[in-house]
Amino acid sequence: MAPTEKCRPLRSLGMSETVFSVLERDDTAHLCASLTHQYRMNGAIMRLANALTYDGQLVCAHPHLAHATLLLPGYQESLLEKLPDWLGRAVMPSQAVLLLDTAGGAAEQECPLGINNPDEVIITARIVATLLQLGVAGDDIGVIAPYRAQVRLLQETLTREVGHHLTLCDSEDHLSSQGSGNAPGVVTCWANNNNDNNPSLVMGCKSVVQSPSDDNDKGFGVSMNEISAKLEKDGVSSEDAMKYGRDYTDTETHRVKKRLNFVSKPKVQPKLNAKFAGEHSPLLTKVTKESKRVEINTVDQYQGRDKEVIVYSCVRSCTEPRKAGDLLKDSRRLNVAMTRAKRKLIMVGSVETLKLYEPFQKLLSVLNDDEIFQFTGQDWRD
């Protein structure tokens, strides 16, 4: 892949060319031979590389490779019912290629290091969290972004976001404290009190409320007397306070919880989180540990590497060509990003913005309808 040159006059002097591109010229083309048999990608991913770069010359070295899918030890069809449509599609083994279109809802932002996109970080974290829960090793997942600012943001926040977005459980029982490792009568809230976008879990509470803080993930205890006192200051009776946590579906109970700011989303089903709600939950500990093994890097740094799953965060979300930048115009970088994936390729970006770049125009023209999922609003927060 060619170097990233920031001085435009140097391009005219040949600094944007690679040694191989020089050798492929007519007078030296006889020195080159095409290696058409590839041993990495399945057929669906290879099809994109063929359309974008290789003019249909690549072939899978073995028929089994052409139809290879991601191995998910914990995958069951019934689990899809517990996931949002977009997330179910993203992790489905048979869905080898998927472009998640944020439809302009995930805004890019400028930072000292460049351009990043916090919403795409959330989407990426939810995908990674679900894949890890389904048994994919952290070493087998790669996250790529074209901009260093996005890579830095992902590296700094992915593990924390993964912990906030665990959504599956291998069984629907244990709606008591057994699964969390806490004493009976303890409720564990996996909600960040300062962020309404994080899910929460509420079980029967009689004595103590525990919740990890956003900074250090260490639990704190709040007695029911303290809760009652706080509620009474807010005009809520002690009787209402004692209802706290007794019945998750009770409207009055939820109002009390909401006022306490322990509950963020009434749609969240406690069954999906009960097994790993606790601070010391084995599943949470394992997923957190595995998330630290997920390799996050730029396209350039991923050359020569591959992963079972690649999540590619495109970052840019704007409709003005003059603000779109040049980095995504390089078809070679897009090709490298896509061909790092062996079994599953998930791309996240705004289609309207990606249409501003010729390589992505070409890519969009070859993607099938079932390989593009368009978000409505900010569905990734549900």
C-alpha positions as a LaTeX table, in Angstrom:
\begin{tabular}{lrrr}
\hline
Residue & $x$ (\AA) & $y$ (\AA) & $z$ (\AA) \\
\hline
Met1 & 0.00 & 0.00 & 0.00 \\
Ala2 & 1.23 & 3.48 & $-0.83$ \\
Pro3 & 2.39 & 5.86 & 1.92 \\
Thr4 & 0.11 & 8.64 & 3.10 \\
Glu5 & 1.62 & 11.77 & 1.65 \\
Lys6 & 0.37 & 15.13 & 2.89 \\
Cys7 & 2.30 & 17.30 & 0.44 \\
Arg8 & 0.33 & 17.47 & $-2.81$ \\
Pro9 & 3.34 & 18.43 & $-5.02$ \\
Leu10 & 5.03 & 15.18 & $-3.99$ \\
Arg11 & 2.22 & 13.18 & $-5.61$ \\
Ser12 & 3.14 & 14.50 & $-9.04$ \\
Leu13 & 6.71 & 13.38 & $-8.38$ \\
Gly14 & 5.59 & 9.79 & $-7.82$ \\
Met15 & 5.59 & 9.60 & $-4.03$ \\
Ser16 & 2.08 & 8.10 & $-4.04$ \\
Glu17 & 3.21 & 5.13 & $-6.16$ \\
Thr18 & 4.38 & 1.81 & $-4.80$ \\
Val19 & 7.19 & $-0.34$ & $-6.20$ \\
Phe20 & 4.66 & $-2.87$ & $-7.44$ \\
Ser21 & 2.59 & $-0.26$ & $-9.26$ \\
Val22 & 5.76 & 0.80 & $-11.12$ \\
Leu23 & 6.57 & $-2.79$ & $-12.03$ \\
Glu24 & 3.05 & $-3.31$ & $-13.39$ \\
Arg25 & 3.56 & $-0.71$ & $-16.11$ \\
Asp26 & 3.51 & $-1.93$ & $-19.69$ \\
Asp27 & 7.27 & $-2.01$ & $-20.18$ \\
Thr28 & 7.86 & $-4.11$ & $-17.06$ \\
Ala29 & 4.57 & $-6.00$ & $-16.77$ \\
His30 & 6.28 & $-9.24$ & $-17.84$ \\
Leu31 & 8.19 & $-9.16$ & $-14.56$ \\
Cys32 & 4.97 & $-9.62$ & $-12.58$ \\
Ala33 & 2.80 & $-12.68$ & $-12.05$ \\
Ser34 & $-0.68$ & $-12.64$ & $-10.52$ \\
Leu35 & $-1.33$ & $-14.96$ & $-7.60$ \\
Thr36 & $-5.01$ & $-15.73$ & $-8.09$ \\
His37 & $-5.60$ & $-18.50$ & $-5.54$ \\
Gln38 & $-6.31$ & $-17.09$ & $-2.10$ \\
Tyr39 & $-6.51$ & $-19.02$ & 1.17 \\
Arg40 & $-7.93$ & $-16.38$ & 3.53 \\
Met41 & $-11.40$ & $-15.07$ & 2.72 \\
Asn42 & $-14.69$ & $-16.84$ & 2.17 \\
Gly43 & $-16.50$ & $-16.33$ & $-1.10$ \\
Ala44 & $-18.72$ & $-13.44$ & 0.00 \\
Ile45 & $-15.78$ & $-11.28$ & 1.12 \\
Met46 & $-13.66$ & $-12.29$ & $-1.87$ \\
Arg47 & $-16.45$ & $-11.15$ & $-4.19$ \\
Leu48 & $-16.06$ & $-7.59$ & $-2.90$ \\
Ala49 & $-12.28$ & $-7.65$ & $-3.35$ \\
Asn50 & $-12.70$ & $-8.95$ & $-6.89$ \\
Ala51 & $-15.12$ & $-6.17$ & $-7.77$ \\
Leu52 & $-13.05$ & $-3.43$ & $-6.17$ \\
Thr53 & $-9.47$ & $-4.38$ & $-7.08$ \\
Tyr54 & $-8.82$ & $-7.73$ & $-8.74$ \\
Asp55 & $-11.20$ & $-7.72$ & $-11.73$ \\
Gly56 & $-12.63$ & $-11.09$ & $-10.79$ \\
Gln57 & $-9.28$ & $-12.90$ & $-10.88$ \\
Leu58 & $-9.26$ & $-14.15$ & $-7.29$ \\
Val59 & $-10.59$ & $-17.64$ & $-6.58$ \\
Cys60 & $-10.90$ & $-19.58$ & $-3.35$ \\
Ala61 & $-8.21$ & $-22.24$ & $-3.08$ \\
His62 & $-10.72$ & $-24.80$ & $-1.80$ \\
Pro63 & $-14.52$ & $-25.20$ & $-2.11$ \\
His64 & $-14.84$ & $-25.39$ & 1.67 \\
Leu65 & $-13.22$ & $-21.99$ & 1.99 \\
Ala66 & $-15.76$ & $-20.42$ & $-0.36$ \\
His67 & $-18.62$ & $-21.38$ & 1.98 \\
Ala68 & $-16.81$ & $-20.99$ & 5.31 \\
Thr69 & $-18.71$ & $-19.17$ & 8.05 \\
Leu70 & $-17.78$ & $-17.82$ & 11.46 \\
Leu71 & $-17.81$ & $-20.41$ & 14.23 \\
Leu72 & $-19.98$ & $-19.21$ & 17.12 \\
Pro73 & $-19.94$ & $-21.84$ & 19.91 \\
Gly74 & $-22.76$ & $-20.13$ & 21.82 \\
Tyr75 & $-24.99$ & $-19.32$ & 18.85 \\
Gln76 & $-28.62$ & $-20.42$ & 18.74 \\
Glu77 & $-31.38$ & $-19.21$ & 16.43 \\
Ser78 & $-33.55$ & $-18.44$ & 19.46 \\
Leu79 & $-30.96$ & $-15.90$ & 20.66 \\
Leu80 & $-31.81$ & $-13.62$ & 17.74 \\
Glu81 & $-35.15$ & $-12.86$ & 19.36 \\
Lys82 & $-33.29$ & $-11.25$ & 22.27 \\
Leu83 & $-31.25$ & $-8.95$ & 20.05 \\
Pro84 & $-32.15$ & $-5.85$ & 18.06 \\
Asp85 & $-32.63$ & $-6.68$ & 14.37 \\
Trp86 & $-29.41$ & $-4.97$ & 13.32 \\
Leu87 & $-27.32$ & $-6.74$ & 15.96 \\
Gly88 & $-28.85$ & $-10.12$ & 15.16 \\
Arg89 & $-27.99$ & $-9.61$ & 11.50 \\
Ala90 & $-24.46$ & $-8.53$ & 12.37 \\
Val91 & $-23.59$ & $-11.66$ & 14.37 \\
Met92 & $-25.55$ & $-14.20$ & 12.32 \\
Pro93 & $-22.99$ & $-16.75$ & 11.01 \\
Ser94 & $-24.55$ & $-16.86$ & 7.55 \\
Gln95 & $-24.25$ & $-13.06$ & 7.19 \\
Ala96 & $-20.64$ & $-12.88$ & 6.01 \\
Val97 & $-20.84$ & $-9.26$ & 4.82 \\
Leu98 & $-22.90$ & $-6.45$ & 6.31 \\
Leu99 & $-22.81$ & $-2.67$ & 5.98 \\
Leu100 & $-24.60$ & $-0.92$ & 8.85 \\
Asp101 & $-25.82$ & 2.39 & 7.46 \\
Thr102 & $-26.09$ & 4.97 & 10.23 \\
Ala103 & $-28.06$ & 7.18 & 7.79 \\
Gly104 & $-26.41$ & 10.33 & 9.12 \\
Gly105 & $-27.46$ & 9.61 & 12.71 \\
Ala106 & $-23.92$ & 8.98 & 13.95 \\
Ala107 & $-22.22$ & 12.35 & 13.87 \\
Glu108 & $-18.50$ & 12.73 & 13.35 \\
Gln109 & $-16.67$ & 15.23 & 15.51 \\
Glu110 & $-13.35$ & 17.02 & 15.48 \\
Cys111 & $-10.84$ & 16.46 & 18.25 \\
Pro112 & $-7.20$ & 17.46 & 18.79 \\
Leu113 & $-6.01$ & 14.29 & 17.06 \\
Gly114 & $-8.34$ & 14.61 & 14.06 \\
Ile115 & $-11.79$ & 13.16 & 13.34 \\
Asn116 & $-13.63$ & 10.55 & 15.40 \\
Asn117 & $-17.17$ & 9.22 & 15.75 \\
Pro118 & $-18.34$ & 8.24 & 19.26 \\
Asp119 & $-21.60$ & 6.70 & 18.03 \\
Glu120 & $-19.73$ & 4.29 & 15.79 \\
Val121 & $-17.71$ & 3.32 & 18.86 \\
Ile122 & $-20.96$ & 2.35 & 20.61 \\
Ile123 & $-22.10$ & 0.31 & 17.60 \\
Thr124 & $-18.72$ & $-1.40$ & 17.41 \\
Ala125 & $-18.74$ & $-2.14$ & 21.14 \\
Arg126 & $-22.18$ & $-3.75$ & 20.97 \\
Ile127 & $-21.07$ & $-5.98$ & 18.10 \\
Val128 & $-17.85$ & $-6.96$ & 19.86 \\
Ala129 & $-19.65$ & $-7.60$ & 23.17 \\
Thr130 & $-22.17$ & $-9.91$ & 21.51 \\
Leu131 & $-19.54$ & $-11.82$ & 19.54 \\
Leu132 & $-17.49$ & $-12.36$ & 22.70 \\
Gln133 & $-20.57$ & $-13.62$ & 24.56 \\
Leu134 & $-21.22$ & $-16.06$ & 21.74 \\
Gly135 & $-17.78$ & $-17.56$ & 22.16 \\
Val136 & $-15.54$ & $-15.73$ & 19.67 \\
Ala137 & $-12.07$ & $-15.18$ & 21.13 \\
Gly138 & $-10.83$ & $-11.62$ & 21.43 \\
Asp139 & $-7.78$ & $-12.54$ & 19.36 \\
Asp140 & $-10.09$ & $-13.44$ & 16.46 \\
Ile141 & $-11.75$ & $-10.01$ & 16.32 \\
Gly142 & $-10.19$ & $-7.00$ & 14.67 \\
Val143 & $-11.40$ & $-3.41$ & 14.61 \\
Ile144 & $-10.12$ & $-1.09$ & 11.91 \\
Ala145 & $-10.61$ & 2.65 & 11.43 \\
Pro146 & $-9.03$ & 4.90 & 8.79 \\
Tyr147 & $-8.34$ & 7.71 & 11.26 \\
Arg148 & $-5.94$ & 7.63 & 14.20 \\
Ala149 & $-8.35$ & 9.68 & 16.32 \\
Gln150 & $-11.00$ & 6.97 & 16.00 \\
Val151 & $-8.45$ & 4.25 & 16.74 \\
Arg152 & $-7.39$ & 6.11 & 19.88 \\
Leu153 & $-11.00$ & 6.55 & 21.02 \\
Leu154 & $-11.71$ & 2.86 & 20.43 \\
Gln155 & $-8.57$ & 1.79 & 22.27 \\
Glu156 & $-9.43$ & 3.98 & 25.25 \\
Thr157 & $-13.12$ & 3.10 & 25.56 \\
Leu158 & $-13.90$ & $-0.25$ & 23.91 \\
Thr159 & $-13.48$ & $-2.44$ & 27.00 \\
Arg160 & $-15.65$ & $-0.13$ & 29.12 \\
Glu161 & $-18.32$ & 0.09 & 26.43 \\
Val162 & $-18.32$ & $-3.69$ & 25.97 \\
Gly163 & $-19.08$ & $-4.05$ & 29.70 \\
His164 & $-21.99$ & $-1.64$ & 29.34 \\
His165 & $-23.50$ & $-3.49$ & 26.40 \\
Leu166 & $-23.69$ & $-7.13$ & 27.41 \\
Thr167 & $-27.08$ & $-8.28$ & 26.14 \\
Leu168 & $-27.21$ & $-12.07$ & 26.17 \\
Cys169 & $-27.41$ & $-14.83$ & 28.72 \\
Asp170 & $-27.12$ & $-18.58$ & 28.21 \\
Ser171 & $-30.28$ & $-19.22$ & 30.21 \\
Glu172 & $-33.34$ & $-17.25$ & 31.29 \\
Asp173 & $-33.56$ & $-18.42$ & 34.87 \\
His174 & $-31.62$ & $-17.36$ & 37.97 \\
Leu175 & $-33.57$ & $-14.14$ & 38.37 \\
Ser176 & $-32.12$ & $-13.96$ & 41.84 \\
Ser177 & $-28.68$ & $-13.07$ & 43.05 \\
Gln178 & $-27.33$ & $-16.57$ & 42.37 \\
Gly179 & $-25.91$ & $-15.66$ & 38.98 \\
Ser180 & $-24.17$ & $-12.52$ & 40.18 \\
Gly181 & $-22.29$ & $-13.92$ & 43.13 \\
Asn182 & $-23.84$ & $-11.37$ & 45.49 \\
Ala183 & $-25.64$ & $-12.04$ & 48.76 \\
Pro184 & $-29.41$ & $-12.73$ & 48.62 \\
Gly185 & $-31.54$ & $-9.64$ & 48.40 \\
Val186 & $-28.96$ & $-7.63$ & 46.47 \\
Val187 & $-29.80$ & $-5.75$ & 43.32 \\
Thr188 & $-27.01$ & $-5.06$ & 40.87 \\
Cys189 & $-27.59$ & $-2.10$ & 38.59 \\
Trp190 & $-25.36$ & $-2.14$ & 35.49 \\
Ala191 & $-26.40$ & 1.42 & 34.71 \\
Asn192 & $-24.15$ & 4.42 & 34.63 \\
Asn193 & $-25.99$ & 7.03 & 36.66 \\
Asn194 & $-24.73$ & 9.80 & 34.39 \\
Asn195 & $-25.62$ & 8.20 & 31.05 \\
Asp196 & $-29.16$ & 7.29 & 30.03 \\
Asn197 & $-27.89$ & 5.18 & 27.15 \\
Asn198 & $-26.54$ & 2.30 & 29.22 \\
Pro199 & $-28.70$ & $-0.72$ & 30.05 \\
Ser200 & $-29.53$ & $-1.71$ & 33.59 \\
Leu201 & $-30.59$ & $-4.76$ & 35.54 \\
Val202 & $-32.98$ & $-4.76$ & 38.45 \\
Met203 & $-33.74$ & $-7.78$ & 40.64 \\
Gly204 & $-35.56$ & $-8.05$ & 43.98 \\
Cys205 & $-33.99$ & $-5.54$ & 46.35 \\
Lys206 & $-34.51$ & $-5.65$ & 50.11 \\
Ser207 & $-31.39$ & $-4.19$ & 51.62 \\
Val208 & $-28.61$ & $-2.97$ & 49.36 \\
Val209 & $-28.25$ & $-1.45$ & 45.92 \\
Gln210 & $-24.93$ & $-1.89$ & 44.16 \\
Ser211 & $-23.84$ & $-0.11$ & 41.01 \\
Pro212 & $-20.43$ & 0.24 & 39.38 \\
Ser213 & $-19.21$ & 3.77 & 38.96 \\
Asp214 & $-18.23$ & 4.95 & 35.51 \\
Asp215 & $-14.66$ & 5.69 & 36.56 \\
Asn216 & $-13.41$ & 2.68 & 38.45 \\
Asp217 & $-16.16$ & 0.02 & 38.26 \\
Lys218 & $-16.10$ & $-0.41$ & 42.03 \\
Gly219 & $-19.50$ & $-1.03$ & 43.60 \\
Phe220 & $-21.03$ & 1.23 & 46.23 \\
Gly221 & $-23.79$ & 0.38 & 48.71 \\
Val222 & $-26.97$ & 2.39 & 49.34 \\
Ser223 & $-29.24$ & 1.34 & 52.18 \\
Met224 & $-33.02$ & 1.38 & 51.85 \\
Asn225 & $-33.16$ & 4.06 & 54.57 \\
Glu226 & $-30.99$ & 6.31 & 52.42 \\
Ile227 & $-33.19$ & 5.55 & 49.41 \\
Ser228 & $-36.32$ & 6.36 & 51.41 \\
Ala229 & $-34.82$ & 9.61 & 52.64 \\
Lys230 & $-33.89$ & 10.65 & 49.12 \\
Leu231 & $-37.33$ & 9.76 & 47.81 \\
Glu232 & $-39.14$ & 11.60 & 50.57 \\
Lys233 & $-37.17$ & 14.74 & 49.72 \\
Asp234 & $-38.52$ & 14.29 & 46.21 \\
Gly235 & $-42.08$ & 13.93 & 47.47 \\
Val236 & $-42.29$ & 10.14 & 47.19 \\
Ser237 & $-43.80$ & 8.28 & 50.12 \\
Ser238 & $-41.96$ & 5.66 & 52.16 \\
Glu239 & $-44.50$ & 3.09 & 50.97 \\
Asp240 & $-43.50$ & 3.81 & 47.39 \\
Ala241 & $-39.87$ & 3.57 & 48.41 \\
Met242 & $-40.36$ & 0.07 & 49.82 \\
Lys243 & $-41.81$ & $-1.00$ & 46.47 \\
Tyr244 & $-38.42$ & $-0.28$ & 44.97 \\
Gly245 & $-37.20$ & $-3.34$ & 43.06 \\
Arg246 & $-40.06$ & $-5.62$ & 44.05 \\
Asp247 & $-41.69$ & $-5.78$ & 40.66 \\
Tyr248 & $-39.79$ & $-4.67$ & 37.57 \\
Thr249 & $-42.92$ & $-4.30$ & 35.43 \\
Asp250 & $-44.87$ & $-2.28$ & 38.01 \\
Thr251 & $-45.37$ & 1.24 & 36.69 \\
Glu252 & $-45.14$ & 2.92 & 40.07 \\
Thr253 & $-41.99$ & 0.97 & 40.93 \\
His254 & $-40.38$ & 2.01 & 37.69 \\
Arg255 & $-41.26$ & 5.64 & 38.41 \\
Val256 & $-39.48$ & 5.37 & 41.74 \\
Lys257 & $-36.44$ & 3.77 & 40.14 \\
Lys258 & $-36.36$ & 6.34 & 37.39 \\
Arg259 & $-36.44$ & 9.14 & 39.91 \\
Leu260 & $-33.48$ & 7.56 & 41.66 \\
Asn261 & $-31.74$ & 7.56 & 38.28 \\
Phe262 & $-30.80$ & 3.90 & 38.64 \\
Val263 & $-32.87$ & 2.80 & 35.65 \\
Ser264 & $-32.17$ & 4.13 & 32.18 \\
Lys265 & $-34.25$ & 2.13 & 29.72 \\
Pro266 & $-37.62$ & 0.61 & 30.63 \\
Lys267 & $-37.39$ & $-1.67$ & 27.59 \\
Val268 & $-34.42$ & $-3.60$ & 29.00 \\
Gln269 & $-35.40$ & $-7.12$ & 30.03 \\
Pro270 & $-33.69$ & $-8.23$ & 33.25 \\
Lys271 & $-33.56$ & $-11.84$ & 32.05 \\
Leu272 & $-30.97$ & $-10.96$ & 29.46 \\
Asn273 & $-28.50$ & $-9.66$ & 31.99 \\
Ala274 & $-29.05$ & $-11.56$ & 35.22 \\
Lys275 & $-26.21$ & $-14.02$ & 34.73 \\
Phe276 & $-23.49$ & $-11.41$ & 34.57 \\
Ala277 & $-24.91$ & $-8.48$ & 36.48 \\
Gly278 & $-22.44$ & $-8.65$ & 39.33 \\
Glu279 & $-19.17$ & $-6.81$ & 39.55 \\
His280 & $-17.40$ & $-10.15$ & 40.00 \\
Ser281 & $-19.49$ & $-12.15$ & 37.53 \\
Pro282 & $-17.39$ & $-14.83$ & 35.76 \\
Leu283 & $-18.94$ & $-14.00$ & 32.40 \\
Leu284 & $-18.39$ & $-10.27$ & 32.78 \\
Thr285 & $-14.81$ & $-10.89$ & 33.88 \\
Lys286 & $-14.17$ & $-13.20$ & 30.92 \\
Val287 & $-15.73$ & $-10.87$ & 28.35 \\
Thr288 & $-13.83$ & $-7.88$ & 29.74 \\
Lys289 & $-10.58$ & $-9.83$ & 29.61 \\
Glu290 & $-11.23$ & $-11.00$ & 26.04 \\
Ser291 & $-12.17$ & $-7.49$ & 24.91 \\
Lys292 & $-8.66$ & $-6.33$ & 25.81 \\
Arg293 & $-7.30$ & $-8.82$ & 23.26 \\
Val294 & $-9.28$ & $-7.30$ & 20.40 \\
Glu295 & $-6.79$ & $-5.64$ & 18.07 \\
Ile296 & $-7.68$ & $-2.08$ & 17.13 \\
Asn297 & $-5.62$ & $-0.26$ & 14.55 \\
Thr298 & $-5.50$ & 1.80 & 11.38 \\
Val299 & $-5.68$ & 0.28 & 7.92 \\
Asp300 & $-1.94$ & 0.81 & 7.40 \\
Gln301 & $-1.05$ & $-1.03$ & 10.60 \\
Tyr302 & $-3.26$ & $-3.97$ & 9.60 \\
Gln303 & $-1.33$ & $-4.77$ & 6.43 \\
Gly304 & $-0.23$ & $-8.40$ & 6.40 \\
Arg305 & $-2.63$ & $-9.36$ & 9.21 \\
Asp306 & $-6.02$ & $-11.07$ & 9.26 \\
Lys307 & $-8.82$ & $-11.89$ & 11.70 \\
Glu308 & $-11.86$ & $-14.12$ & 11.70 \\
Val309 & $-14.02$ & $-11.01$ & 12.09 \\
Ile310 & $-13.27$ & $-7.45$ & 11.05 \\
Val311 & $-15.38$ & $-4.48$ & 12.12 \\
Tyr312 & $-14.52$ & $-1.45$ & 9.98 \\
Ser313 & $-15.56$ & 1.93 & 11.36 \\
Cys314 & $-15.66$ & 4.37 & 8.45 \\
Val315 & $-15.97$ & 7.39 & 10.81 \\
Arg316 & $-17.00$ & 10.10 & 8.36 \\
Ser317 & $-20.56$ & 11.40 & 8.42 \\
Cys318 & $-21.04$ & 14.56 & 6.40 \\
Thr319 & $-22.73$ & 15.52 & 3.13 \\
Glu320 & $-20.42$ & 18.30 & 1.94 \\
Pro321 & $-17.67$ & 17.07 & $-0.41$ \\
Arg322 & $-15.25$ & 19.78 & 0.69 \\
Lys323 & $-15.40$ & 18.42 & 4.25 \\
Ala324 & $-15.17$ & 14.75 & 3.33 \\
Gly325 & $-11.38$ & 14.52 & 3.28 \\
Asp326 & $-9.14$ & 12.40 & 1.05 \\
Leu327 & $-8.27$ & 9.35 & 3.10 \\
Leu328 & $-11.34$ & 7.33 & 2.10 \\
Lys329 & $-10.69$ & 8.05 & $-1.58$ \\
Asp330 & $-7.89$ & 5.49 & $-1.66$ \\
Ser331 & $-9.27$ & 2.24 & $-3.06$ \\
Arg332 & $-6.17$ & 0.35 & $-1.91$ \\
Arg333 & $-6.88$ & 1.20 & 1.72 \\
Leu334 & $-10.47$ & 0.06 & 1.42 \\
Asn335 & $-9.31$ & $-3.16$ & $-0.21$ \\
Val336 & $-6.80$ & $-3.83$ & 2.59 \\
Ala337 & $-9.43$ & $-3.15$ & 5.26 \\
Met338 & $-11.96$ & $-5.54$ & 3.69 \\
Thr339 & $-9.52$ & $-8.34$ & 2.94 \\
Arg340 & $-8.30$ & $-8.59$ & 6.56 \\
Ala341 & $-11.53$ & $-10.48$ & 7.29 \\
Lys342 & $-11.59$ & $-14.25$ & 6.91 \\
Arg343 & $-15.18$ & $-15.18$ & 7.85 \\
Lys344 & $-17.14$ & $-12.00$ & 8.63 \\
Leu345 & $-16.85$ & $-8.37$ & 7.54 \\
Ile346 & $-18.98$ & $-5.72$ & 9.25 \\
Met347 & $-18.71$ & $-2.13$ & 8.06 \\
Val348 & $-20.21$ & 0.83 & 9.93 \\
Gly349 & $-20.77$ & 4.15 & 8.21 \\
Ser350 & $-23.12$ & 6.66 & 6.66 \\
Val351 & $-24.00$ & 5.57 & 3.12 \\
Glu352 & $-24.79$ & 9.13 & 2.05 \\
Thr353 & $-21.29$ & 10.17 & 3.07 \\
Leu354 & $-19.61$ & 7.08 & 1.63 \\
Lys355 & $-21.17$ & 7.87 & $-1.76$ \\
Leu356 & $-18.83$ & 10.87 & $-1.90$ \\
Tyr357 & $-15.89$ & 8.49 & $-2.35$ \\
Glu358 & $-15.36$ & 6.60 & $-5.61$ \\
Pro359 & $-14.12$ & 3.34 & $-4.01$ \\
Phe360 & $-17.21$ & 3.18 & $-1.81$ \\
Gln361 & $-19.46$ & 4.00 & $-4.75$ \\
Lys362 & $-18.07$ & 0.91 & $-6.42$ \\
Leu363 & $-18.47$ & $-1.14$ & $-3.26$ \\
Leu364 & $-22.07$ & $-0.04$ & $-2.75$ \\
Ser365 & $-22.90$ & $-1.01$ & $-6.33$ \\
Val366 & $-21.93$ & $-4.65$ & $-5.70$ \\
Leu367 & $-23.43$ & $-5.11$ & $-2.25$ \\
Asn368 & $-26.68$ & $-7.05$ & $-2.24$ \\
Asp369 & $-29.79$ & $-5.61$ & $-0.60$ \\
Asp370 & $-29.49$ & $-8.06$ & 2.29 \\
Glu371 & $-25.92$ & $-6.89$ & 2.88 \\
Ile372 & $-26.99$ & $-3.36$ & 3.87 \\
Phe373 & $-28.95$ & $-2.55$ & 7.01 \\
Gln374 & $-30.17$ & 1.01 & 7.50 \\
Phe375 & $-30.70$ & 2.31 & 11.01 \\
Thr376 & $-33.83$ & 4.32 & 11.77 \\
Gly377 & $-32.92$ & 7.20 & 14.03 \\
Gln378 & $-30.42$ & 5.92 & 16.58 \\
Asp379 & $-31.55$ & 2.32 & 16.86 \\
Trp380 & $-28.14$ & 1.24 & 18.10 \\
Arg381 & $-28.96$ & 2.81 & 21.48 \\
Asp382 & $-32.04$ & 0.59 & 22.08 \\
\hline
\end{tabular}
